[in-house]
Amino acid sequence: MRKGLILALVLPGLVLLVLVLNTARNYAGWQPATETPAERLARLEPYWRILRPEGPGPHPAAILLSGCDGVHDNMDYWAQQYVAMGRAALILDSHAPRSLDRAQAWRALCAGQVLPGAERAADLAVALAALRDMPGINASDVALLGASHGGWTVMELMRELSSDTPPPGLSEWPVPPDSLTAQLGPAVVLYPYCGLLSGAAKGPWPGRVRMLMLLAAEDSITDSADCQQMAADLAATGAHLDVITYPGINHGFDQSERSILSPLEFNAPARAQATRDIRAFMGFAAAEAGI
């Protein structure tokens, strides 16, 4: 009985220690298990989906990244919006290739224990390079959209492109980082994570990339104030970053599919406003989409 009591007292401490050490590893950007770009592509490609405009193209493109709970209806909605703007839209699923879409394993990602934004940026880099070989795609003009964890990922890639060191978990860049930078068009991030584990503000961003950050003032998952401060710091270094904060709106306002225990709610008016703001940012009138 005494051994059982000792184990009951010690085990929670050991679990906490493991979590702390793993969080520290993610903060440091250290990932001992690496893949080549070809291996990462082979892992991701069977799970991504591409929606295309009518006609043979070549069409400019967009890559979309979901939040930490995986690909849901908001990714399809935004993909359709980009198709309506004449872009082929690639929905990049980082969850299914790693079985993070099963048994609510995605919660480990939401807790910052697996696949932090800097590491997931490798998926984005590989997808950017892969667009070059796709028929009907103009890979020299690729817009980005990331929601929540996906937005964190997009911002981490902006920082990592200034370094010769590839994102954690990737043995090398799929193509030189300045070549990837040349592909980038406008980027949009919705209610991204900007907290302690984010290193997005640590380095210079590509000067040619324009970004729109859409924040929820009443965000109960990420701190919109952190993102506002990060945006101000980045703008001071020359980043082209516009910020719009929606008052009275919570995290994930554009997503209706979610866990049964989620306190978040879909907000149709907020999604419609975000659609108008994104279309304006991309140079399109809202009336063209009937919004």
PyMOL commands that set and color helices and strands:
alter all, ss='L'
color gray80, all
select helices_A, chain A and resi 2-28+37-47+73-84+96-98+106-110+117-133+149-160+177-183+224-236+268-281+286-289
alter helices_A, ss='H'
color red, helices_A
select strands_A, chain A and resi 49-51+59-65+88-92+137-147+184-190+210-216+240-246
alter strands_A, ss='S'
color yellow, strands_A
deselect
rebuild
show_as cartoon
